[in-house]
Amino acid sequence: MTPAPWTRLSGATHAVALEVLLRGPLPRSELARRLDLSAGSLTRLAKPLLDSGLLVESGTSHESRAGRPTRPLDIVADAHRFIGAKITHEDVHAVVTTLRAEVVASARADLPGRDPASVVAVLRSLAAELVTRLGAQPAPGTPHITAAGVSLGGCVADHATVTGAPFLEWDDDVPLGAMLRDALAIPTAVDNDLLALTRAEHWFGAARSRDRFAVLTVGAGIGYGLVVHDRVVDSPDAGVGLLGHFPLDPLGPPCPRGHRGCATAMLSMASLRAAASVGLRRDVSYEECLDLAAAGDPVAGPLVTASGRALGRLIAAVANLTLTTEIVLTGEGVRLAEVAREALREGLAYDRDPRAADVSLDVRPVDFALWARGAAVTAIQAYVLGNRRRTGLRRPSGD
């Protein structure tokens, strides 16, 4: 039996299903406590969800207050599958996930061109490859692809129109959502890549029990995502890269926009590579610059140390301004945090009051499959929240 669609759920019934999705499997007593429901109300609300197959009883039995054994409630996560894709300036990474964002297949392909038509063609080809590999066809008893999510570096309006994507050289509005809906024949949501990654951490990642946390990325640019009061902070300016203009060193080099010592000038891979190439009088890659610094090179070493200290100051600024102590750091250039570990700590301590709580920094190697998973979470949220997404519905707090 195919579970009932989430689009039919409303009110308290929807809250029950959503809490089980995000926190399950849950004993009925715990679920009732989290949602402030009586045992009778929960039984009444859960029954149609169980009858429709959207919820199931699973796991080890627990004894209820009345002394009767009950089994935890859970979601049939594999009944729906979602495609997620992350577009870079040179390739596309795609995954298929369950309703709980568990990756079950992945693939990648180079971009033959950066124009919208070429991007859509690659996404259509990757989707077909993944569907064929999984046998995810609309046949009885077989999980089907419910929706797709696509993320990229840039500004996105209404999860449908890309209003600017500098790495793809898109300056005009691109109706990517509509183009992909036509190409894939399923609902498709488009998102800024940092927001999508933050949504995945918020719902299904290590930060899902946190009321506030931040995601920072270092690479071609400086990325930033934020959750405050259990909500992802969204804005039309989310894809502009505003944190890249944050001043870190008044004596630092200028960025392409002329901002001296800003985050982009101090931390982007291109800036560090350019400074090292000038100092060494030859072309140096980003990774070679880090290798030389780790080996004690007198030119690359001070440059990487200055970048590491600037990264620490940026982390401190985010923690100070948002009052968060949980920060995820990733991106193509994240190895800087390892090579310049001591300088990062110095920069963080320099701008952080010693009486303040310690900052928990979770440094993760870049994995574009995880970014693609974030895009799938955008699609999952669009599916399970529907119109509630536009009203800024919070994830159930539970605690």
Secondary structure by P-SEA (a helix, b strand, c coil): ccccccccccaaaaaaaaaaaacccccaaaaaaaacccaaaaaaaaaaaaaacccccccbbbbccccbbbbbbbcccccbbbbbbbbcccccccccccccccccccbbbbbccccaaaaaaaaaaaaaaaaaaaccccccccccccbbbbbcccccccccccccccccccccccaaaaaaaaaaccbbbbbcaaaaaaaaaaccccccccccbbbbbbccbbbbbbccccccccccccccccccccccccccccccccccccccccccaaaaaaaaaaaacccccaaaaaaaaaaccaaaaaaaaaaaaaaaaaaaaaaaaacccbbbbccccccccccaaaaaaaaaaaaccccccccccccccccaaaaaaaaaaaaaaaaaacccccccccccccc
